[in-house]
Amino acid sequence: MKVHTQLKNFTILAIISCITSCGGSGDSSKKPVATNDTVIDDKIIGEPVAIIYANAQTSDTNQCHASSVDNDVLMFSEISEQAGLNFSHSMPNGDGILGMSGGVAAGDFNSDGWPDLYAIGGEGQENLLLINQQDGSFKDDANFANVDLLNRGSGPSFADINGDGLLDLFVGSVGGAKPRLFINTGNEKFSDITEQSGLNLPTNNFSATWADYDKDNDLDLFITHYDDGTFEHYPYFWRNNGDLTFTDVSLAAGIDKLSIRDRTFTPNFADINNDSWQDLLLVTDNNLTKVFLNNQDGTFKDFTNTDVITDNAGMGSAIGDYDNDGDLDWFVSAISFKDGVKHFGWLTPGNRFYQNQGDGTFIDKTDETGVRHGYWGWGSCFSDFNNDGHLDIFHVNGMEGEGIEPMFKDDPSRLFMANGDGTFTESALAAGIDDKAMGRGLVCFDYDKDGDQDLYIANHNQPPKLFCNQGTNNNFINIRLVEKTTNTQAIGARIYVKTEASRQMRELRTGNNFVSQNPVEAHFGLNTETSIEYVRIIWPDGKETKITDVSSNQFLIIERI
C-alpha cells in the first residue's frame, strides 16, 4: 500500500481495510496500538481507509498548556514573543482600502503534520512563511521558499490545486500590487506560476477561497475585490482547468457584477442546503451580502432573502453547525454602535447570526443568541474553545483613519462562549483575552497539537498576536482527511462524530474568515465523553466510511485507499 505524500512523516499506527458489508466487532478492548505493525481492524463499514493515530502533546512538550487545569475555567495566554513572532505588519500610509488589508493563511505546507502560517507583511515588511517548529514556536523561512514578497498583499490562501498532496499558495493584493499564485514544488519551496496560470485580476484582490464546485475533483477559486472602481466586469470565479491554468467563469456561473461598485469582502463555499454540492455565502459591505445556491450544472442561483440577510456592513464570516442539528449556520461580523441607527446614519448596527433551516434558508437569530454588539468586526470563526461540544465564536475588531471615530481605535476582540442552549455570553476578558489591536485576519487552530483551539490574530500595521489556549479537562478528537482523487484534502467532505451524549458535524472547507484561513481539519470537543460510538465520513463523491469505537483525545489522519 502506498501512503499519500501528506502522511510521509508519520508512523502508520493502523491500516484499516474493509468492504462495505463489514460490521463492528463489538469488542471495545480491540483498539489499534501504537506500533509500526499493520493492524487489521474490523470496525469499518464502507469505503476502505488507512488511519494514523497520534496522541495530544502534553504540558511538558508545548508552549503553554497548563499542567493542572480546572474543568470549568477557560484561559488563554498571549505568547507571541515566546513563539518567535517578532515582526510587524507594516502599512504606514494605509487608509481607506489599504487600511482593510493584510491577513494570514494556515496549512501544513511541508507535510510534517503541524500547521504552518503564511503572514502578509505589507509595504515595509516582507511576507513571512512561518514554519511550525513543533515546540510552540515558529521560524520564518519565506526567503528559502521563494515567497518573501514585499508588496501590498492581502488574503493569502493555501490549497492543493494540482492534486500532488502539497499545499500551493495564492496571495492577494491591494493598491496596485499584483496577486501571485505559487505552486509547491516540495522540499519547502514554491515556484511562481502567476503568468502562465491565466489569472487576470483587477487592482484589489482581498480574500480568496477554494472548492470543487463542479465535482470534477480539482479545486476552483473565488476571489473578492472591494474596489471603488466601476469596471464592466469583476472576475470573481475561476475554474481550475486541471493543468495549472484557470478560466474566468464568473459570467457563466451567474455571479458577475453584484453592484455598481464592488464591495465584496469574504467568500465561503459551503453546502447550506444539504444536497452535497458546494454553495456560496458571500459577505459584502453596503447591504449587499449574498446567498448563492449551486444548481449542480456549473451555475449558481441568487437565493438571498433580503428580509433576513440584513448585515449592512458585513465583513467577516464564520460557518458551522452551532446547534448540532446537521446543517451549517452562519455568523457575519459587522459594525455596531450601542446607540443604534441614529448614530451611524442608515446603517443597521451590529453582527448577524443566521440559523439554517436545513434547506438553505436562514432565519435571523442575532438578538436571541446575544451576539449583536461586536464593535468594528473583521475576521471571525466558529470553534469549540473549551471542548464542551458546542461551537463558540471569536472575532477581531479595529479601524482607524480619517473620519473613523475614536471608539474603534481600541475596541476589543470578542469571544462569545456558547451556553449550550443556543445563546452565547461574551467572555473575552474573563478568558484572558485583552486585545485592542487593529485586528484583521484570524486563524482558529490547534497550533501546538495539545487538543485545544488557539488563536492567531493578524493585525494591520501592528505585530500579530498568538493567544495559546491553556486547556480544560474536557476531551476532543481532531480529524484530517486525505482523498485518493486530486482533491487531496477532501474539500467538501462531511465528518460526523457520535457519542452517547451528542452528535456533531463538521464540513471540510478551505474557508475564509476575512483575509485569512484556518487549516483544513475538523476539531470536535467531546465534553467528558471518552469513547466515540462512531466517526462517519461522507466523502466528496457521496460515498461513506464509518469507523466505530474510537477513543477520544487523539489526532486522526484518515486516508481513503
C-alpha positions as CSV (number, residue, x, y, z in Angstrom):
1,M,0.0,0.0,0.0
2,K,1.3,3.4,-0.9
3,V,0.8,6.0,1.7
4,H,0.0,9.5,0.4
5,T,2.5,12.3,0.4
6,Q,0.7,14.2,3.2
7,L,1.4,11.2,5.5
8,K,5.1,10.8,4.7
9,N,6.5,11.9,8.0
10,F,4.1,10.0,10.3
11,T,4.3,6.5,11.7
12,I,1.5,4.3,10.4
13,L,-0.2,3.0,13.6
14,A,-3.1,1.2,11.9
15,I,-4.1,0.2,8.5
16,I,-7.8,-0.4,8.2
17,S,-9.4,-2.0,5.2
18,C,-12.8,-3.4,4.8
19,I,-15.6,-4.0,2.3
20,T,-19.0,-2.4,2.6
21,S,-20.6,-5.4,4.2
22,C,-18.2,-5.4,7.2
23,G,-19.7,-4.7,10.7
24,G,-18.3,-3.7,14.0
25,S,-16.8,-6.3,16.2
26,G,-18.4,-5.1,19.4
27,D,-15.1,-5.7,21.3
28,S,-14.3,-2.4,22.9
29,S,-10.9,-3.7,24.0
30,K,-9.7,-4.2,20.4
31,K,-8.2,-0.9,19.6
32,P,-5.2,0.0,17.3
33,V,-1.9,0.0,19.2
34,A,1.0,2.4,18.7
35,T,3.4,0.2,16.8
36,N,4.8,0.1,13.3
37,D,2.9,-3.1,12.6
38,T,-0.1,-3.3,10.3
39,V,-3.2,-3.9,12.3
40,I,-6.3,-5.2,10.5
41,D,-9.4,-3.8,12.3
42,D,-12.9,-4.9,11.5
43,K,-14.6,-1.8,12.9
44,I,-15.1,-0.2,9.5
45,I,-18.1,0.0,7.2
46,G,-17.9,1.4,3.7
47,E,-15.0,2.9,1.8
48,P,-11.6,1.4,2.9
49,V,-9.3,3.8,4.7
50,A,-5.8,3.9,6.2
51,I,-5.7,5.6,9.6
52,I,-2.9,7.3,11.5
53,Y,-3.4,7.8,15.3
54,A,-1.4,10.3,17.3
55,N,-1.8,11.4,20.9
56,A,-2.0,15.0,22.0
57,Q,1.1,16.8,23.2
58,T,1.5,17.1,26.9
59,S,2.3,20.2,29.1
60,D,6.0,19.1,29.1
61,T,6.4,19.4,25.3
62,N,4.5,22.5,24.3
63,Q,4.4,26.2,24.9
64,C,1.5,27.0,27.3
65,H,-0.7,24.1,28.2
66,A,-1.4,24.1,31.9
67,S,-0.1,21.1,33.8
68,S,-3.1,21.3,36.1
69,V,-6.4,22.7,34.8
70,D,-9.8,23.4,36.2
71,N,-12.5,21.9,34.0
72,D,-14.7,24.9,34.5
73,V,-12.2,27.6,33.5
74,L,-11.1,28.6,30.0
75,M,-8.0,30.7,29.9
76,F,-5.7,32.0,27.2
77,S,-2.2,33.4,27.5
78,E,-0.6,35.8,24.9
79,I,2.7,34.2,23.9
80,S,3.6,36.0,20.6
81,E,7.2,36.8,21.5
82,Q,7.9,33.4,23.1
83,A,6.6,31.8,19.9
84,G,9.1,33.8,17.8
85,L,6.6,36.2,16.2
86,N,8.9,39.1,16.3
87,F,7.7,41.1,13.3
88,S,5.0,43.6,12.4
89,H,2.7,44.2,9.5
90,S,3.7,47.5,8.1
91,M,1.4,49.7,6.1
92,P,2.3,53.2,7.4
93,N,0.2,55.1,4.8
94,G,-2.7,52.7,4.8
95,D,-6.0,54.4,4.9
96,G,-9.3,53.5,3.2
97,I,-9.0,50.3,1.2
98,L,-5.3,49.8,2.2
99,G,-6.3,50.0,5.8
100,M,-8.5,46.9,5.5
101,S,-5.9,44.6,4.0
102,G,-3.4,42.1,5.3
103,G,-4.1,38.7,6.7
104,V,-2.7,35.2,7.2
105,A,-3.2,31.6,5.9
106,A,-2.8,28.4,7.9
107,G,-1.9,25.0,6.5
108,D,0.6,22.2,6.7
109,F,2.6,23.2,3.6
110,N,5.6,20.9,4.3
111,S,3.5,17.8,5.2
112,D,5.0,17.2,8.6
113,G,1.6,17.1,10.4
114,W,1.9,20.6,12.0
115,P,0.1,23.7,10.8
116,D,2.3,26.5,9.4
117,L,1.4,30.1,8.6
118,Y,1.8,32.5,5.7
119,A,1.6,36.0,7.0
120,I,1.2,39.2,5.0
121,G,3.9,41.8,5.8
122,G,2.6,44.9,4.0
123,E,4.7,47.6,2.4
124,G,7.5,47.7,5.0
125,Q,7.8,44.0,5.9
126,E,8.3,41.1,3.6
127,N,5.7,38.4,3.8
128,L,6.6,35.5,6.1
129,L,6.4,31.7,5.8
130,L,6.2,30.7,9.5
131,I,7.2,27.1,9.8
132,N,5.8,25.4,12.9
133,Q,8.8,24.1,15.0
134,Q,6.7,21.6,16.9
135,D,7.8,23.1,20.2
136,G,5.4,26.0,20.5
137,S,7.4,28.3,18.2
138,F,7.6,29.4,14.6
139,K,10.5,30.2,12.3
140,D,10.3,32.3,9.1
141,D,11.7,30.6,6.0
142,A,10.0,32.7,3.3
143,N,13.3,33.6,1.6
144,F,14.3,30.0,1.2
145,A,10.9,29.1,0.0
146,N,10.8,31.9,-2.6
147,V,7.7,33.6,-1.2
148,D,9.2,36.5,0.7
149,L,7.2,39.1,-1.3
150,L,7.4,42.8,-0.4
151,N,4.1,44.2,-1.6
152,R,0.7,45.3,-0.6
153,G,-0.6,41.8,0.0
154,S,-3.9,40.6,1.3
155,G,-5.9,37.5,1.9
156,P,-3.5,34.6,1.3
157,S,-4.9,31.1,0.9
158,F,-3.4,27.5,0.8
159,A,-4.9,24.8,-1.4
160,D,-3.6,21.8,-3.3
161,I,-4.5,22.9,-6.8
162,N,-2.8,20.1,-8.8
163,G,-3.5,17.0,-6.6
164,D,0.1,16.2,-5.7
165,G,-0.6,16.3,-1.9
166,L,1.3,19.6,-1.4
167,L,-0.4,22.8,-0.5
168,D,0.0,25.6,-3.1
169,L,-0.4,29.3,-2.2
170,F,-2.5,32.2,-3.6
171,V,-1.5,35.7,-2.4
172,G,-4.0,38.5,-3.0
173,S,-3.1,42.2,-3.3
174,V,-4.4,45.8,-2.9
175,G,-3.4,49.2,-4.0
176,G,-1.9,48.4,-7.4
177,A,0.2,45.3,-6.3
178,K,-0.1,42.1,-8.3
179,P,-1.6,39.0,-6.9
180,R,0.5,35.8,-7.0
181,L,-0.1,32.1,-7.4
182,F,2.7,29.8,-6.2
183,I,3.0,26.0,-6.8
184,N,4.5,24.0,-4.1
185,T,7.5,22.1,-5.6
186,G,8.4,20.1,-2.5
187,N,11.5,20.5,-0.3
188,E,9.8,23.5,1.3
189,K,10.0,25.6,-1.9
190,F,7.5,27.3,-4.1
191,S,7.5,28.4,-7.8
192,D,5.6,31.5,-9.1
193,I,3.2,30.4,-11.8
194,T,1.1,33.6,-11.9
195,E,1.7,34.5,-15.6
196,Q,1.0,31.0,-17.0
197,S,-2.0,30.5,-14.7
198,G,-4.3,32.8,-16.7
199,L,-5.3,34.7,-13.6
200,N,-6.0,38.2,-15.0
201,L,-7.1,40.1,-11.9
202,P,-8.0,43.8,-11.2
203,T,-6.3,46.1,-8.7
204,N,-7.7,44.8,-5.4
205,N,-8.0,41.2,-4.5
206,F,-8.9,41.0,-0.9
207,S,-9.8,37.4,0.0
208,A,-9.8,34.0,-1.7
209,T,-11.3,30.6,-1.1
210,W,-11.3,27.2,-2.9
211,A,-13.8,24.5,-3.6
212,D,-14.7,21.8,-6.1
213,Y,-18.0,23.5,-7.1
214,D,-18.4,21.4,-10.3
215,K,-17.3,18.0,-8.8
216,D,-14.5,17.4,-11.3
217,N,-12.1,16.6,-8.4
218,D,-10.0,19.7,-8.6
219,L,-10.3,23.0,-6.6
220,D,-11.7,26.1,-8.2
221,L,-11.0,29.7,-6.9
222,F,-13.2,32.5,-5.8
223,I,-11.7,36.0,-5.2
224,T,-13.3,39.2,-3.7
225,H,-12.1,42.6,-4.8
226,Y,-13.6,45.5,-2.8
227,D,-12.9,48.3,-5.2
228,D,-14.0,51.9,-5.7
229,G,-13.8,51.5,-9.5
230,T,-16.8,51.0,-11.8
231,F,-15.5,48.2,-14.0
232,E,-17.7,46.5,-16.5
233,H,-16.8,43.0,-15.2
234,Y,-15.3,41.7,-11.9
235,P,-13.6,38.3,-12.3
236,Y,-14.7,36.5,-9.1
237,F,-15.0,32.9,-10.2
238,W,-12.0,30.9,-11.6
239,R,-12.5,27.3,-12.8
240,N,-9.4,25.1,-12.5
241,N,-8.6,23.6,-15.9
242,G,-6.6,20.8,-14.4
243,D,-3.3,21.9,-16.0
244,L,-2.3,24.7,-13.6
245,T,-4.4,27.2,-15.6
246,F,-7.7,28.9,-14.7
247,T,-10.6,30.3,-16.7
248,D,-12.8,33.2,-15.5
249,V,-16.3,31.7,-15.4
250,S,-18.0,34.5,-13.4
251,L,-20.5,35.2,-16.2
252,A,-21.1,31.6,-17.0
253,A,-21.7,30.7,-13.3
254,G,-24.1,33.6,-12.8
255,I,-22.0,35.6,-10.4
256,D,-21.0,38.7,-12.3
257,K,-21.2,42.3,-11.3
258,L,-23.0,42.5,-7.9
259,S,-23.3,46.3,-7.8
260,I,-22.0,49.5,-9.4
261,R,-19.0,49.4,-7.1
262,D,-17.6,46.1,-5.9
263,R,-18.0,45.7,-2.2
264,T,-17.2,42.0,-1.8
265,F,-15.2,41.0,1.2
266,T,-15.4,37.4,2.4
267,P,-16.3,34.4,0.3
268,N,-17.1,30.9,1.6
269,F,-18.2,27.8,-0.2
270,A,-20.4,25.6,2.0
271,D,-23.2,23.1,1.4
272,I,-26.0,25.0,3.0
273,N,-29.0,23.0,1.7
274,N,-27.6,19.5,2.3
275,D,-27.6,18.4,-1.3
276,S,-23.8,17.6,-1.3
277,W,-23.0,20.5,-3.7
278,Q,-21.0,23.5,-2.6
279,D,-23.0,26.7,-2.4
280,L,-21.6,30.2,-1.9
281,L,-22.0,32.6,1.0
282,L,-20.6,36.0,0.1
283,V,-20.2,38.6,2.8
284,T,-20.3,42.1,1.2
285,D,-20.4,45.6,2.5
286,N,-23.2,48.1,2.0
287,N,-26.1,45.8,2.4
288,L,-25.0,43.5,-0.4
289,T,-24.3,40.2,1.3
290,K,-25.5,37.3,-0.9
291,V,-26.5,33.7,-0.8
292,F,-26.0,31.6,-3.9
293,L,-27.2,28.0,-4.4
294,N,-25.3,25.6,-6.6
295,N,-27.6,24.5,-9.5
296,Q,-25.4,21.4,-10.0
297,D,-24.7,22.3,-13.6
298,G,-21.9,24.8,-13.2
299,T,-24.2,27.7,-12.4
300,F,-25.5,29.4,-9.2
301,K,-28.8,30.9,-8.3
302,D,-29.1,34.1,-6.2
303,F,-31.1,32.8,-3.2
304,T,-30.7,35.8,-1.0
305,N,-33.7,36.7,1.2
306,T,-33.2,40.4,1.8
307,D,-35.7,40.4,4.6
308,V,-33.4,38.1,6.6
309,I,-29.9,38.8,5.3
310,T,-29.6,42.3,6.6
311,D,-25.9,42.9,7.6
312,N,-25.4,46.3,6.1
313,A,-21.7,46.4,7.0
314,G,-20.8,42.8,6.7
315,M,-17.1,41.9,6.8
316,G,-16.1,38.6,8.4
317,S,-17.7,35.2,8.1
318,A,-17.9,32.1,10.3
319,I,-19.8,29.0,9.2
320,G,-20.5,26.0,11.4
321,D,-23.3,23.8,12.9
322,Y,-23.7,25.7,16.2
323,D,-26.9,23.9,17.3
324,N,-25.7,20.4,16.2
325,D,-28.7,19.8,14.0
326,G,-26.8,18.7,11.0
327,D,-26.8,21.9,8.9
328,L,-24.4,24.8,8.6
329,D,-25.3,28.1,10.3
330,W,-23.7,31.5,9.6
331,F,-22.3,34.3,11.6
332,V,-21.4,37.6,10.0
333,S,-19.2,40.2,11.8
334,A,-20.1,43.8,11.1
335,I,-20.0,47.3,12.6
336,S,-22.1,48.2,15.7
337,F,-22.9,51.2,17.7
338,K,-24.6,50.8,21.1
339,D,-26.9,53.7,20.4
340,G,-28.1,52.2,17.1
341,V,-29.1,53.6,13.7
342,K,-29.3,57.2,14.8
343,H,-25.6,57.4,15.4
344,F,-24.4,55.8,12.2
345,G,-26.9,57.1,9.7
346,W,-28.6,54.5,7.5
347,L,-26.5,51.5,8.8
348,T,-28.3,49.0,10.9
349,P,-25.8,48.2,13.6
350,G,-24.2,45.0,14.6
351,N,-23.2,41.5,13.8
352,R,-25.7,39.0,12.4
353,F,-26.4,35.4,13.3
354,Y,-28.3,33.4,10.6
355,Q,-29.7,30.0,11.6
356,N,-30.0,27.5,8.8
357,Q,-33.4,25.8,8.4
358,G,-31.8,22.8,6.7
359,D,-32.9,23.8,3.1
360,G,-30.6,26.7,2.6
361,T,-33.0,29.3,4.0
362,F,-32.0,31.2,7.2
363,I,-33.8,33.0,10.0
364,D,-32.2,35.8,11.9
365,K,-31.2,34.7,15.5
366,T,-28.9,37.7,16.2
367,D,-30.7,39.0,19.3
368,E,-31.8,35.6,20.6
369,T,-28.2,34.4,20.5
370,G,-26.8,37.6,22.1
371,V,-24.0,38.3,19.6
372,R,-25.1,41.6,18.0
373,H,-22.6,44.0,19.6
374,G,-19.1,43.5,18.3
375,Y,-17.7,47.0,17.6
376,W,-15.9,47.1,14.2
377,G,-15.7,43.4,13.3
378,W,-13.4,41.7,10.9
379,G,-12.1,38.1,10.9
380,S,-14.4,35.7,12.7
381,C,-14.6,31.9,13.3
382,F,-16.6,29.2,14.9
383,S,-14.5,26.9,17.2
384,D,-15.1,24.9,20.4
385,F,-12.6,26.6,22.6
386,N,-13.5,24.8,25.9
387,N,-14.2,21.4,24.2
388,D,-17.7,21.2,25.7
389,G,-19.3,20.1,22.4
390,H,-20.7,23.5,21.4
391,L,-19.2,25.9,18.9
392,D,-18.1,29.3,20.3
393,I,-17.4,32.5,18.2
394,F,-14.4,34.7,18.2
395,H,-13.9,37.8,16.1
396,V,-11.4,40.6,16.0
397,N,-12.0,44.4,15.8
398,G,-10.5,47.7,15.0
399,M,-10.4,50.5,12.5
400,E,-8.5,53.8,12.1
401,G,-8.1,56.5,9.6
402,E,-9.7,59.8,8.5
403,G,-13.3,60.1,9.8
404,I,-13.1,57.0,12.0
405,E,-14.5,57.5,15.5
406,P,-12.0,57.1,18.4
407,M,-14.0,54.2,19.9
408,F,-13.0,51.9,17.1
409,K,-9.2,52.5,17.5
410,D,-9.1,50.5,20.7
411,D,-12.2,48.3,20.5
412,P,-11.7,44.8,22.0
413,S,-11.8,41.5,20.3
414,R,-14.9,39.5,21.2
415,L,-15.2,35.9,22.5
416,F,-18.8,34.7,22.5
417,M,-18.9,31.4,24.5
418,A,-21.8,29.0,23.8
419,N,-24.1,28.4,26.8
420,G,-25.3,25.1,25.3
421,D,-28.9,26.4,24.9
422,G,-28.5,28.4,21.6
423,T,-27.2,31.5,23.4
424,F,-23.8,33.0,23.9
425,T,-22.0,35.0,26.6
426,E,-19.3,37.5,25.8
427,S,-16.2,36.3,27.7
428,A,-13.0,37.6,26.2
429,L,-11.6,39.3,29.3
430,A,-12.8,36.5,31.6
431,A,-10.8,34.1,29.4
432,G,-7.6,36.3,29.5
433,I,-8.0,37.9,26.0
434,D,-7.4,41.6,26.5
435,D,-6.9,42.6,22.9
436,K,-7.5,46.1,21.5
437,A,-5.2,45.9,18.5
438,M,-6.1,46.6,14.8
439,G,-7.3,43.1,14.1
440,R,-8.0,42.0,10.5
441,G,-7.2,38.3,9.8
442,L,-7.7,35.4,12.2
443,V,-6.8,31.8,12.5
444,C,-8.5,29.4,14.9
445,F,-6.4,26.2,15.2
446,D,-4.6,23.9,17.5
447,Y,-1.1,25.2,16.6
448,D,0.7,23.1,19.3
449,K,-1.4,20.0,19.0
450,D,-2.4,19.7,22.6
451,G,-6.1,19.2,21.9
452,D,-7.5,22.7,22.2
453,Q,-8.0,25.6,19.9
454,D,-5.6,28.6,19.9
455,L,-5.9,32.0,18.2
456,Y,-3.5,33.8,15.8
457,I,-4.5,37.4,15.1
458,A,-3.1,39.2,12.0
459,N,-3.2,42.9,12.9
460,H,-3.0,45.8,10.5
461,N,0.2,47.9,10.8
462,Q,1.0,46.2,14.1
463,P,2.6,43.0,15.3
464,P,0.4,39.8,15.3
465,K,-0.8,38.2,18.5
466,L,-0.9,34.5,19.4
467,F,-3.2,33.5,22.2
468,C,-2.5,30.0,23.4
469,N,-5.3,28.0,24.9
470,Q,-4.3,26.6,28.3
471,G,-6.9,23.9,28.0
472,T,-9.6,22.3,30.1
473,N,-10.2,18.8,31.3
474,N,-12.8,18.2,28.5
475,N,-11.9,15.7,25.8
476,F,-11.6,16.1,22.0
477,I,-11.0,14.4,18.7
478,N,-9.2,16.1,15.7
479,I,-9.6,14.6,12.2
480,R,-7.9,15.3,8.9
481,L,-8.8,13.5,5.7
482,V,-6.8,12.5,2.7
483,E,-8.7,11.8,-0.5
484,K,-7.5,9.5,-3.3
485,T,-8.5,11.9,-6.0
486,T,-6.8,15.2,-6.9
487,N,-9.0,16.9,-4.3
488,T,-6.5,15.5,-1.8
489,Q,-7.8,17.4,1.3
490,A,-11.3,16.1,0.7
491,I,-12.7,19.6,0.5
492,G,-16.5,19.4,0.8
493,A,-16.5,16.2,2.8
494,R,-18.6,16.0,6.0
495,I,-17.5,14.3,9.2
496,Y,-20.0,13.2,11.9
497,V,-18.9,12.3,15.4
498,K,-21.4,10.4,17.6
499,T,-21.0,9.9,21.3
500,E,-23.5,8.7,23.9
501,A,-24.4,12.3,24.7
502,S,-24.1,14.2,21.4
503,R,-23.9,14.1,17.6
504,Q,-21.8,16.7,15.8
505,M,-20.9,17.6,12.2
506,R,-18.1,19.4,10.5
507,E,-17.7,20.2,6.8
508,L,-14.1,20.4,5.5
509,R,-13.6,23.7,3.7
510,T,-10.6,25.9,2.8
511,G,-12.8,28.7,4.1
512,N,-12.2,32.3,4.7
513,N,-12.6,34.3,8.0
514,F,-11.7,37.7,6.3
515,V,-8.3,37.8,4.6
516,S,-7.5,34.7,6.4
517,Q,-7.9,30.9,6.5
518,N,-8.0,28.1,9.1
519,P,-6.3,24.8,8.3
520,V,-8.5,22.1,6.7
521,E,-9.2,19.9,9.7
522,A,-12.2,19.0,11.9
523,H,-11.9,19.6,15.7
524,F,-14.6,18.2,17.9
525,G,-15.0,19.0,21.6
526,L,-16.4,16.0,23.4
527,N,-17.1,17.3,26.9
528,T,-16.5,14.5,29.3
529,E,-17.1,11.7,26.8
530,T,-14.1,9.3,26.5
531,S,-15.5,7.0,23.8
532,I,-16.8,7.8,20.4
533,E,-19.6,5.5,19.1
534,Y,-18.6,6.2,15.5
535,V,-16.9,8.6,13.1
536,R,-18.9,8.8,9.9
537,I,-17.3,10.4,6.8
538,I,-19.3,11.4,3.7
539,W,-16.6,11.8,1.0
540,P,-17.0,14.5,-1.7
541,D,-18.4,11.9,-4.1
542,G,-21.1,10.9,-1.6
543,K,-19.6,7.5,-0.6
544,E,-19.2,6.8,3.1
545,T,-16.9,5.4,5.7
546,K,-18.0,4.6,9.2
547,I,-15.4,3.9,11.9
548,T,-16.8,2.5,15.2
549,D,-15.5,2.5,18.7
550,V,-12.9,5.3,18.6
551,S,-11.1,6.6,21.7
552,S,-11.1,10.3,22.5
553,N,-8.1,12.7,22.8
554,Q,-6.4,11.7,19.5
555,F,-5.4,13.2,16.2
556,L,-6.6,11.1,13.3
557,I,-5.5,11.3,9.7
558,I,-7.8,9.2,7.6
559,E,-6.8,8.4,4.1
560,R,-9.1,6.9,1.6
561,I,-7.5,4.0,-0.3
